[in-house]
Amino acid sequence: MKTHKQAKKELTDRITALEDLIKFTRENTYYEKFCLHCSSVMQVKLNGERAQEKKYCNDACRSSFHRKRNQKAVAYFLKKKKKKNDS
């Protein structure tokens, strides 16, 4: 027969073990997603610190994507301006 102290200790031990399991699961749960620029597979944490979704695998990839996008926009406007001046 168990005493009250033994039952209470057993219960608190089980609760502590479950809390540790929940903490471990939160830290190690992720999903896979493709990078928008280089199409490599990223592992994104489910409970990340970011308010937004992660879109690029790293900062270099993100800046490269934006640089190329801005160059295309500038080239488009220069072409449009040149066409307007020729008319």
Chimera marker file (.cmm) of the C-alpha trace (Angstrom):
<marker_set name="trace">
<marker id="1" x="0.000" y="0.000" z="0.000" r="1" g="1" b="0" radius="0.5"/>
<marker id="2" x="1.304" y="3.459" z="-0.977" r="1" g="1" b="0" radius="0.5"/>
<marker id="3" x="1.374" y="6.350" z="1.380" r="1" g="1" b="0" radius="0.5"/>
<marker id="4" x="0.184" y="9.809" z="0.442" r="1" g="1" b="0" radius="0.5"/>
<marker id="5" x="3.781" y="11.119" z="0.186" r="1" g="1" b="0" radius="0.5"/>
<marker id="6" x="4.835" y="8.267" z="-2.134" r="1" g="1" b="0" radius="0.5"/>
<marker id="7" x="1.836" y="8.784" z="-4.440" r="1" g="1" b="0" radius="0.5"/>
<marker id="8" x="2.398" y="12.536" z="-4.520" r="1" g="1" b="0" radius="0.5"/>
<marker id="9" x="6.114" y="12.085" z="-5.333" r="1" g="1" b="0" radius="0.5"/>
<marker id="10" x="5.278" y="9.603" z="-8.105" r="1" g="1" b="0" radius="0.5"/>
<marker id="11" x="2.738" y="12.023" z="-9.583" r="1" g="1" b="0" radius="0.5"/>
<marker id="12" x="5.142" y="14.995" z="-9.526" r="1" g="1" b="0" radius="0.5"/>
<marker id="13" x="7.866" y="12.853" z="-11.145" r="1" g="1" b="0" radius="0.5"/>
<marker id="14" x="5.493" y="11.869" z="-13.964" r="1" g="1" b="0" radius="0.5"/>
<marker id="15" x="4.409" y="15.487" z="-14.449" r="1" g="1" b="0" radius="0.5"/>
<marker id="16" x="8.035" y="16.642" z="-14.596" r="1" g="1" b="0" radius="0.5"/>
<marker id="17" x="8.863" y="13.945" z="-17.146" r="1" g="1" b="0" radius="0.5"/>
<marker id="18" x="5.904" y="14.974" z="-19.320" r="1" g="1" b="0" radius="0.5"/>
<marker id="19" x="6.873" y="18.659" z="-19.111" r="1" g="1" b="0" radius="0.5"/>
<marker id="20" x="10.413" y="17.767" z="-20.230" r="1" g="1" b="0" radius="0.5"/>
<marker id="21" x="8.993" y="15.745" z="-23.137" r="1" g="1" b="0" radius="0.5"/>
<marker id="22" x="6.791" y="18.661" z="-24.220" r="1" g="1" b="0" radius="0.5"/>
<marker id="23" x="9.747" y="21.059" z="-24.053" r="1" g="1" b="0" radius="0.5"/>
<marker id="24" x="11.920" y="18.689" z="-26.115" r="1" g="1" b="0" radius="0.5"/>
<marker id="25" x="9.171" y="18.236" z="-28.715" r="1" g="1" b="0" radius="0.5"/>
<marker id="26" x="8.653" y="21.990" z="-29.087" r="1" g="1" b="0" radius="0.5"/>
<marker id="27" x="12.371" y="22.586" z="-29.568" r="1" g="1" b="0" radius="0.5"/>
<marker id="28" x="12.827" y="19.842" z="-32.161" r="1" g="1" b="0" radius="0.5"/>
<marker id="29" x="9.668" y="19.961" z="-34.273" r="1" g="1" b="0" radius="0.5"/>
<marker id="30" x="10.178" y="21.415" z="-37.754" r="1" g="1" b="0" radius="0.5"/>
<marker id="31" x="8.803" y="21.271" z="-41.282" r="1" g="1" b="0" radius="0.5"/>
<marker id="32" x="10.577" y="21.436" z="-44.628" r="1" g="1" b="0" radius="0.5"/>
<marker id="33" x="10.147" y="24.268" z="-47.104" r="1" g="1" b="0" radius="0.5"/>
<marker id="34" x="11.840" y="25.384" z="-50.333" r="1" g="1" b="0" radius="0.5"/>
<marker id="35" x="13.878" y="28.603" z="-50.465" r="1" g="1" b="0" radius="0.5"/>
<marker id="36" x="12.346" y="31.141" z="-52.871" r="1" g="1" b="0" radius="0.5"/>
<marker id="37" x="15.694" y="32.012" z="-54.447" r="1" g="1" b="0" radius="0.5"/>
<marker id="38" x="17.882" y="28.907" z="-54.620" r="1" g="1" b="0" radius="0.5"/>
<marker id="39" x="15.168" y="26.227" z="-54.146" r="1" g="1" b="0" radius="0.5"/>
<marker id="40" x="17.155" y="24.389" z="-51.489" r="1" g="1" b="0" radius="0.5"/>
<marker id="41" x="15.242" y="22.564" z="-48.775" r="1" g="1" b="0" radius="0.5"/>
<marker id="42" x="15.126" y="24.430" z="-45.450" r="1" g="1" b="0" radius="0.5"/>
<marker id="43" x="14.176" y="23.036" z="-42.071" r="1" g="1" b="0" radius="0.5"/>
<marker id="44" x="11.943" y="25.611" z="-40.373" r="1" g="1" b="0" radius="0.5"/>
<marker id="45" x="11.078" y="25.290" z="-36.695" r="1" g="1" b="0" radius="0.5"/>
<marker id="46" x="7.391" y="25.047" z="-36.033" r="1" g="1" b="0" radius="0.5"/>
<marker id="47" x="7.506" y="27.398" z="-33.041" r="1" g="1" b="0" radius="0.5"/>
<marker id="48" x="10.046" y="29.848" z="-34.424" r="1" g="1" b="0" radius="0.5"/>
<marker id="49" x="10.776" y="33.255" z="-32.956" r="1" g="1" b="0" radius="0.5"/>
<marker id="50" x="9.862" y="35.040" z="-36.187" r="1" g="1" b="0" radius="0.5"/>
<marker id="51" x="6.522" y="36.735" z="-36.576" r="1" g="1" b="0" radius="0.5"/>
<marker id="52" x="6.631" y="35.989" z="-40.308" r="1" g="1" b="0" radius="0.5"/>
<marker id="53" x="7.347" y="32.792" z="-42.166" r="1" g="1" b="0" radius="0.5"/>
<marker id="54" x="10.911" y="32.149" z="-43.185" r="1" g="1" b="0" radius="0.5"/>
<marker id="55" x="11.203" y="32.564" z="-46.976" r="1" g="1" b="0" radius="0.5"/>
<marker id="56" x="14.949" y="32.311" z="-47.673" r="1" g="1" b="0" radius="0.5"/>
<marker id="57" x="17.566" y="29.869" z="-46.425" r="1" g="1" b="0" radius="0.5"/>
<marker id="58" x="19.985" y="32.586" z="-45.233" r="1" g="1" b="0" radius="0.5"/>
<marker id="59" x="20.709" y="36.333" z="-45.411" r="1" g="1" b="0" radius="0.5"/>
<marker id="60" x="23.020" y="36.044" z="-48.433" r="1" g="1" b="0" radius="0.5"/>
<marker id="61" x="20.300" y="34.276" z="-50.429" r="1" g="1" b="0" radius="0.5"/>
<marker id="62" x="17.699" y="36.873" z="-49.403" r="1" g="1" b="0" radius="0.5"/>
<marker id="63" x="19.903" y="39.834" z="-50.343" r="1" g="1" b="0" radius="0.5"/>
<marker id="64" x="20.859" y="38.230" z="-53.670" r="1" g="1" b="0" radius="0.5"/>
<marker id="65" x="17.181" y="37.739" z="-54.512" r="1" g="1" b="0" radius="0.5"/>
<marker id="66" x="16.332" y="41.360" z="-53.709" r="1" g="1" b="0" radius="0.5"/>
<marker id="67" x="19.370" y="42.677" z="-55.615" r="1" g="1" b="0" radius="0.5"/>
<marker id="68" x="18.325" y="40.805" z="-58.759" r="1" g="1" b="0" radius="0.5"/>
<marker id="69" x="14.723" y="41.927" z="-58.374" r="1" g="1" b="0" radius="0.5"/>
<marker id="70" x="15.763" y="45.578" z="-57.990" r="1" g="1" b="0" radius="0.5"/>
<marker id="71" x="18.078" y="45.375" z="-61.021" r="1" g="1" b="0" radius="0.5"/>
<marker id="72" x="15.220" y="44.068" z="-63.152" r="1" g="1" b="0" radius="0.5"/>
<marker id="73" x="12.965" y="46.900" z="-61.974" r="1" g="1" b="0" radius="0.5"/>
<marker id="74" x="15.606" y="49.551" z="-62.738" r="1" g="1" b="0" radius="0.5"/>
<marker id="75" x="16.242" y="48.057" z="-66.176" r="1" g="1" b="0" radius="0.5"/>
<marker id="76" x="12.508" y="48.082" z="-66.903" r="1" g="1" b="0" radius="0.5"/>
<marker id="77" x="12.114" y="51.758" z="-65.959" r="1" g="1" b="0" radius="0.5"/>
<marker id="78" x="15.233" y="52.784" z="-67.919" r="1" g="1" b="0" radius="0.5"/>
<marker id="79" x="13.903" y="50.956" z="-70.967" r="1" g="1" b="0" radius="0.5"/>
<marker id="80" x="10.513" y="52.637" z="-70.537" r="1" g="1" b="0" radius="0.5"/>
<marker id="81" x="12.152" y="56.073" z="-70.126" r="1" g="1" b="0" radius="0.5"/>
<marker id="82" x="14.328" y="55.542" z="-73.205" r="1" g="1" b="0" radius="0.5"/>
<marker id="83" x="11.305" y="54.470" z="-75.250" r="1" g="1" b="0" radius="0.5"/>
<marker id="84" x="9.403" y="57.571" z="-74.094" r="1" g="1" b="0" radius="0.5"/>
<marker id="85" x="12.314" y="59.896" z="-75.029" r="1" g="1" b="0" radius="0.5"/>
<marker id="86" x="12.648" y="58.306" z="-78.478" r="1" g="1" b="0" radius="0.5"/>
<marker id="87" x="8.993" y="59.057" z="-79.270" r="1" g="1" b="0" radius="0.5"/>
<link id1="1" id2="2" r="1" g="1" b="0" radius="0.2"/>
<link id1="2" id2="3" r="1" g="1" b="0" radius="0.2"/>
<link id1="3" id2="4" r="1" g="1" b="0" radius="0.2"/>
<link id1="4" id2="5" r="1" g="1" b="0" radius="0.2"/>
<link id1="5" id2="6" r="1" g="1" b="0" radius="0.2"/>
<link id1="6" id2="7" r="1" g="1" b="0" radius="0.2"/>
<link id1="7" id2="8" r="1" g="1" b="0" radius="0.2"/>
<link id1="8" id2="9" r="1" g="1" b="0" radius="0.2"/>
<link id1="9" id2="10" r="1" g="1" b="0" radius="0.2"/>
<link id1="10" id2="11" r="1" g="1" b="0" radius="0.2"/>
<link id1="11" id2="12" r="1" g="1" b="0" radius="0.2"/>
<link id1="12" id2="13" r="1" g="1" b="0" radius="0.2"/>
<link id1="13" id2="14" r="1" g="1" b="0" radius="0.2"/>
<link id1="14" id2="15" r="1" g="1" b="0" radius="0.2"/>
<link id1="15" id2="16" r="1" g="1" b="0" radius="0.2"/>
<link id1="16" id2="17" r="1" g="1" b="0" radius="0.2"/>
<link id1="17" id2="18" r="1" g="1" b="0" radius="0.2"/>
<link id1="18" id2="19" r="1" g="1" b="0" radius="0.2"/>
<link id1="19" id2="20" r="1" g="1" b="0" radius="0.2"/>
<link id1="20" id2="21" r="1" g="1" b="0" radius="0.2"/>
<link id1="21" id2="22" r="1" g="1" b="0" radius="0.2"/>
<link id1="22" id2="23" r="1" g="1" b="0" radius="0.2"/>
<link id1="23" id2="24" r="1" g="1" b="0" radius="0.2"/>
<link id1="24" id2="25" r="1" g="1" b="0" radius="0.2"/>
<link id1="25" id2="26" r="1" g="1" b="0" radius="0.2"/>
<link id1="26" id2="27" r="1" g="1" b="0" radius="0.2"/>
<link id1="27" id2="28" r="1" g="1" b="0" radius="0.2"/>
<link id1="28" id2="29" r="1" g="1" b="0" radius="0.2"/>
<link id1="29" id2="30" r="1" g="1" b="0" radius="0.2"/>
<link id1="30" id2="31" r="1" g="1" b="0" radius="0.2"/>
<link id1="31" id2="32" r="1" g="1" b="0" radius="0.2"/>
<link id1="32" id2="33" r="1" g="1" b="0" radius="0.2"/>
<link id1="33" id2="34" r="1" g="1" b="0" radius="0.2"/>
<link id1="34" id2="35" r="1" g="1" b="0" radius="0.2"/>
<link id1="35" id2="36" r="1" g="1" b="0" radius="0.2"/>
<link id1="36" id2="37" r="1" g="1" b="0" radius="0.2"/>
<link id1="37" id2="38" r="1" g="1" b="0" radius="0.2"/>
<link id1="38" id2="39" r="1" g="1" b="0" radius="0.2"/>
<link id1="39" id2="40" r="1" g="1" b="0" radius="0.2"/>
<link id1="40" id2="41" r="1" g="1" b="0" radius="0.2"/>
<link id1="41" id2="42" r="1" g="1" b="0" radius="0.2"/>
<link id1="42" id2="43" r="1" g="1" b="0" radius="0.2"/>
<link id1="43" id2="44" r="1" g="1" b="0" radius="0.2"/>
<link id1="44" id2="45" r="1" g="1" b="0" radius="0.2"/>
<link id1="45" id2="46" r="1" g="1" b="0" radius="0.2"/>
<link id1="46" id2="47" r="1" g="1" b="0" radius="0.2"/>
<link id1="47" id2="48" r="1" g="1" b="0" radius="0.2"/>
<link id1="48" id2="49" r="1" g="1" b="0" radius="0.2"/>
<link id1="49" id2="50" r="1" g="1" b="0" radius="0.2"/>
<link id1="50" id2="51" r="1" g="1" b="0" radius="0.2"/>
<link id1="51" id2="52" r="1" g="1" b="0" radius="0.2"/>
<link id1="52" id2="53" r="1" g="1" b="0" radius="0.2"/>
<link id1="53" id2="54" r="1" g="1" b="0" radius="0.2"/>
<link id1="54" id2="55" r="1" g="1" b="0" radius="0.2"/>
<link id1="55" id2="56" r="1" g="1" b="0" radius="0.2"/>
<link id1="56" id2="57" r="1" g="1" b="0" radius="0.2"/>
<link id1="57" id2="58" r="1" g="1" b="0" radius="0.2"/>
<link id1="58" id2="59" r="1" g="1" b="0" radius="0.2"/>
<link id1="59" id2="60" r="1" g="1" b="0" radius="0.2"/>
<link id1="60" id2="61" r="1" g="1" b="0" radius="0.2"/>
<link id1="61" id2="62" r="1" g="1" b="0" radius="0.2"/>
<link id1="62" id2="63" r="1" g="1" b="0" radius="0.2"/>
<link id1="63" id2="64" r="1" g="1" b="0" radius="0.2"/>
<link id1="64" id2="65" r="1" g="1" b="0" radius="0.2"/>
<link id1="65" id2="66" r="1" g="1" b="0" radius="0.2"/>
<link id1="66" id2="67" r="1" g="1" b="0" radius="0.2"/>
<link id1="67" id2="68" r="1" g="1" b="0" radius="0.2"/>
<link id1="68" id2="69" r="1" g="1" b="0" radius="0.2"/>
<link id1="69" id2="70" r="1" g="1" b="0" radius="0.2"/>
<link id1="70" id2="71" r="1" g="1" b="0" radius="0.2"/>
<link id1="71" id2="72" r="1" g="1" b="0" radius="0.2"/>
<link id1="72" id2="73" r="1" g="1" b="0" radius="0.2"/>
<link id1="73" id2="74" r="1" g="1" b="0" radius="0.2"/>
<link id1="74" id2="75" r="1" g="1" b="0" radius="0.2"/>
<link id1="75" id2="76" r="1" g="1" b="0" radius="0.2"/>
<link id1="76" id2="77" r="1" g="1" b="0" radius="0.2"/>
<link id1="77" id2="78" r="1" g="1" b="0" radius="0.2"/>
<link id1="78" id2="79" r="1" g="1" b="0" radius="0.2"/>
<link id1="79" id2="80" r="1" g="1" b="0" radius="0.2"/>
<link id1="80" id2="81" r="1" g="1" b="0" radius="0.2"/>
<link id1="81" id2="82" r="1" g="1" b="0" radius="0.2"/>
<link id1="82" id2="83" r="1" g="1" b="0" radius="0.2"/>
<link id1="83" id2="84" r="1" g="1" b="0" radius="0.2"/>
<link id1="84" id2="85" r="1" g="1" b="0" radius="0.2"/>
<link id1="85" id2="86" r="1" g="1" b="0" radius="0.2"/>
<link id1="86" id2="87" r="1" g="1" b="0" radius="0.2"/>
</marker_set>
